[in-house]
């Protein structure tokens, strides 16, 4: 199962070992490309563990984990940027606009097809370290830019809604991944670069994502679950967490919510939409 540079330059799998074999081979390919993998819950988009950002998963037996139905996450480390193209929210149209605006067809970037089977996919690229970047661009709905501290669902995973598999684009060769992640187009980097604003002007950002994770660990999400009163408490807490992290704490928030046993994929989608609806600046701040 080990990949060697002398192999054929396309993914050729034994027809009798489709499924787990293919998933494991794709996991190994991402690892050989230097990407940082971590476990997601079975058939879900949520991290398996609290503190997933800091845990070391280098010794995880992916063969065993995939065999037990686990999903794969790809952590964005310094220098990584993953472009999530959501076909349901005009992402494909926005991507065509973006290609024109940045004068780059984006054909050279490693691509993972999402399991929804609606044309959505993820592009993998590199960015300069230490440059603060936006995760959304107002003029390009359906595109999310997952940088440091964020993640995408990786190949070998099962989509929680459709049961489809996340897979490496079969039209690409292994060399696309082996060469390393190509640099982000200069035009896109300029669009994503955050302007140098003071903390006072932004109105928040007192907490890092890891600090938020530590604070949430002291709370039981089931205390903020179903019911009108609980919803108000949940909403106030969500707004406070968004404010405290300038909106960067989404994954920590979703991971904490996922510890409520009644939490599911639909709630994940709704919570993400609610979080993003808060915007970058709150006029009625919750602290």
C-alpha positions in Angstrom: 0.0 0.0 0.0 3.0 2.3 0.3 3.3 4.8 -2.5 6.5 5.0 -4.4 7.7 7.6 -6.9 8.2 4.8 -9.4 4.5 4.0 -9.5 2.2 5.0 -12.4 1.3 8.7 -12.3 -2.4 8.0 -11.8 -4.3 6.3 -9.0 -4.6 2.7 -10.1 -6.4 0.5 -7.6 -7.1 -3.3 -7.5 -10.7 -3.5 -8.6 -11.4 -6.0 -5.8 -10.2 -3.6 -3.2 -12.3 -0.6 -3.8 -13.5 1.3 -0.7 -11.3 0.9 2.3 -8.2 0.3 0.1 -8.8 3.4 -1.9 -9.5 5.5 1.2 -6.3 4.3 2.9 -4.2 4.9 -0.2 -5.5 8.5 -0.5 -4.8 9.1 3.2 -1.2 7.9 2.6 -0.9 10.2 -0.4 -1.9 13.3 1.6 0.5 12.3 4.3 3.3 12.0 1.7 2.4 15.5 0.6 3.1 16.8 4.1 -0.5 17.5 5.0 -1.6 17.2 8.6 -4.5 14.7 9.2 -6.6 14.2 12.2 -9.7 12.1 13.0 -13.3 13.3 12.5 -16.3 11.5 14.0 -17.7 8.6 12.0 -19.7 9.8 9.0 -19.5 13.4 10.3 -17.6 16.6 9.6 -16.9 17.2 13.3 -13.6 16.6 15.1 -13.5 13.4 17.1 -11.7 15.0 20.0 -11.6 18.2 21.9 -8.3 19.8 21.6 -7.9 18.4 18.1 -5.7 21.4 17.0 -2.9 20.6 19.4 -3.1 16.8 19.6 -0.5 14.7 17.9 -2.0 12.0 15.6 1.2 10.9 13.9 0.8 7.4 15.4 -2.9 7.0 14.6 -3.6 3.7 12.8 -5.6 5.1 9.9 -6.3 1.6 8.5 -8.0 0.7 11.7 -9.8 4.0 12.1 -11.2 4.0 8.5 -12.2 0.4 9.0 -14.3 1.5 12.0 -16.0 4.1 9.9 -14.1 7.1 11.0 -13.7 10.2 8.8 -10.6 12.2 8.0 -9.9 15.8 8.6 -7.1 17.9 7.1 -5.7 20.6 9.5 -4.5 23.8 7.9 -1.1 24.4 9.3 1.1 27.6 8.8 1.4 28.0 5.0 -1.7 26.0 4.1 -4.9 27.3 2.4 -7.8 25.2 1.4 -10.5 26.6 -0.9 -13.9 25.0 -0.2 -16.2 25.3 -3.3 -19.8 24.8 -2.1 -22.0 24.1 -5.2 -25.2 24.5 -3.2 -24.5 28.2 -2.6 -23.3 29.4 -6.0 -19.8 28.3 -5.3 -19.1 27.1 -8.9 -20.3 30.3 -10.4 -18.3 32.3 -7.9 -15.2 30.3 -8.7 -15.5 31.1 -12.4 -15.7 34.8 -11.5 -12.7 34.4 -9.2 -10.7 32.8 -12.0 -11.4 35.7 -14.2 -10.6 38.3 -11.5 -7.3 36.8 -10.4 -6.3 35.8 -14.0 -5.7 32.2 -13.1 -7.6 29.1 -14.1 -6.6 27.3 -10.9 -6.0 24.0 -12.8 -2.6 23.3 -11.1 -4.0 22.8 -7.6 -4.6 19.5 -6.0 -8.3 18.8 -5.8 -10.6 16.7 -3.6 -14.2 16.0 -4.7 -16.7 16.2 -1.9 -19.1 13.4 -1.2 -22.2 15.4 -1.9 -21.7 14.6 -5.6 -23.0 18.0 -6.7 -19.9 19.4 -8.3 -18.4 20.8 -5.1 -14.7 20.3 -4.3 -11.7 21.5 -2.3 -8.5 23.1 -3.7 -5.2 22.8 -1.8 -2.6 25.6 -2.0 0.1 27.3 -0.1 0.3 30.9 1.3 3.1 32.9 2.9 3.3 32.2 6.7 2.2 34.9 9.1 -0.1 36.7 6.7 -3.6 37.1 8.2 -6.2 36.1 5.7 -10.0 36.4 5.4 -12.0 33.2 5.3 -14.8 34.7 3.1 -15.0 37.2 0.3 -18.3 39.1 0.0 -18.4 39.1 -3.8 -17.9 35.3 -4.0 -20.7 33.4 -2.2 -20.2 29.7 -1.8 -16.4 30.0 -1.4 -14.7 29.5 1.9 -11.0 29.9 2.4 -9.8 27.6 5.2 -6.5 28.9 6.6 -4.5 28.4 9.8 -6.5 26.9 12.6 -9.3 25.6 10.3 -9.8 22.3 8.4 -11.6 20.5 5.6 -12.9 17.0 5.3 -10.4 14.8 3.6 -10.5 12.1 1.0 -11.5 8.7 2.4 -14.3 10.2 4.4 -18.0 9.5 4.0 -20.4 12.4 3.5 -22.9 12.5 6.4 -25.9 13.4 4.2 -25.4 11.4 1.0 -23.1 8.6 2.1 -20.9 9.5 -0.9 -17.1 9.4 -0.5 -14.7 12.3 -0.6 -12.1 11.4 -3.2 -9.0 12.8 -4.9 -10.0 14.1 -8.3 -9.3 11.0 -10.5 -8.4 13.2 -13.5 -5.3 14.4 -11.7 -2.0 12.5 -11.4 -0.2 11.7 -8.2 2.5 14.1 -9.3 0.1 17.0 -8.6 0.3 16.0 -4.9 3.9 14.9 -4.8 5.2 18.3 -6.0 3.8 20.0 -2.9 1.1 22.6 -2.7 1.5 25.3 -5.4 1.5 28.9 -4.1 -1.8 30.8 -4.0 -2.2 33.1 -7.0 -1.0 36.6 -6.2 -4.4 38.2 -7.1 -6.2 35.9 -4.8 -3.7 36.5 -2.0 -4.3 40.2 -2.2 -8.1 39.7 -2.0 -7.8 37.6 1.0 -5.2 39.6 2.9 -6.7 41.3 5.9 -6.1 45.0 6.3 -4.0 46.1 9.3 -6.8 47.1 11.7 -6.4 47.8 15.4 -8.2 45.6 17.9 -10.3 48.5 19.0 -11.5 49.2 15.5 -12.4 45.5 14.9 -14.2 45.3 18.2 -13.1 41.9 19.7 -10.4 39.3 19.2 -9.5 39.1 22.9 -9.2 35.3 22.7 -7.3 32.9 20.5 -9.1 29.8 19.2 -7.2 27.6 21.6 -8.1 29.8 24.5 -11.8 29.7 23.5 -11.5 25.9 23.3 -10.2 25.8 26.8 -13.0 28.0 28.2 -15.7 26.0 26.5 -14.3 22.8 27.9 -15.6 23.9 31.3 -19.2 24.1 30.0 -21.6 21.3 29.3 -23.3 21.9 25.9 -26.4 19.9 27.0 -27.1 22.8 29.4 -27.6 25.0 26.3 -29.7 22.6 24.3 -33.4 22.3 23.3 -36.0 24.8 24.5 -36.6 28.5 24.3 -34.7 29.6 27.4 -31.8 27.3 26.5 -31.7 28.7 23.0 -31.4 32.3 24.2 -28.5 31.2 26.4 -26.9 29.3 23.5 -27.3 32.3 21.2 -25.8 34.7 23.8 -22.9 32.4 24.3 -22.4 32.0 20.5 -22.4 35.7 20.0 -19.9 36.2 22.8 -17.6 33.5 21.4 -17.8 35.0 17.9 -17.0 38.5 19.3 -14.1 37.3 21.4 -12.4 35.6 18.5 -13.4 38.0 15.7 -15.3 35.1 14.2 -12.3 32.8 14.0 -13.5 30.3 16.6 -16.1 28.5 14.5 -14.5 25.1 14.6 -14.1 25.2 18.4 -17.7 26.3 18.7 -19.0 23.5 16.5 -16.8 20.9 18.2 -18.1 22.0 21.6 -21.7 21.8 20.3 -21.1 18.4 19.0 -20.7 17.0 22.5 -24.5 17.4 22.9 -25.9 13.9 22.0 -28.8 15.5 20.2 -26.5 17.4 17.9 -26.4 16.3 14.2 -25.4 17.2 10.7 -28.4 19.5 10.3 -27.5 21.4 13.4 -23.9 21.7 12.2 -25.2 23.4 9.0 -27.6 25.6 11.0 -25.0 26.6 13.6 -22.5 27.4 10.9 -25.0 29.7 9.2 -26.0 31.4 12.4 -22.3 32.0 13.4 -21.6 33.5 10.0 -24.7 35.7 10.2 -23.1 37.6 13.2 -20.7 39.3 10.8 -17.3 40.6 11.6 -18.5 43.5 13.9 -21.4 43.3 16.3 -23.3 46.5 17.2 -24.9 44.9 20.2 -22.0 43.1 21.7 -22.3 40.2 24.2 -19.4 39.8 26.6 
